[in-house]
């Protein structure tokens, strides 16, 4: 029974991670902050 609960929680977290990854790739993410390529280029100069 504990293994089933653990696997259920893992499946939920995997689904959340996939959803976040998709939203970041499409540019629709509002809650996830990451440096863009433009910001990285400005910092290097």
C-alpha positions in Angstrom: 0.0 0.0 0.0 2.8 2.4 0.8 4.4 1.7 -2.6 1.1 2.5 -4.3 0.9 5.9 -2.5 4.5 6.7 -3.3 4.0 5.8 -7.0 0.9 7.9 -7.1 2.7 11.0 -5.7 5.6 10.4 -8.1 3.1 10.3 -11.0 1.5 13.6 -10.0 4.9 15.3 -9.6 6.0 14.0 -13.0 2.8 15.4 -14.6 3.5 18.8 -13.0 7.1 18.8 -14.2 6.0 18.0 -17.8 3.3 20.7 -17.7 5.9 23.3 -16.4 8.3 22.2 -19.1 5.7 22.6 -21.8 4.7 26.1 -20.6 8.3 27.2 -20.5 8.9 26.0 -24.0 5.8 27.7 -25.4 6.6 31.0 -23.5 3.4 31.0 -21.5 4.9 30.4 -18.1 4.1 33.2 -15.6 5.3 31.6 -12.4 8.7 30.3 -13.5 11.5 32.8 -13.9 14.6 31.9 -15.9 17.3 34.0 -17.7 16.7 34.7 -21.3 19.4 34.6 -23.9 19.3 38.4 -24.2 19.9 38.9 -20.5 22.8 36.4 -20.6 24.4 38.3 -23.5 24.1 41.6 -21.7 25.7 40.3 -18.6 28.7 38.9 -20.5 29.5 42.2 -22.2 
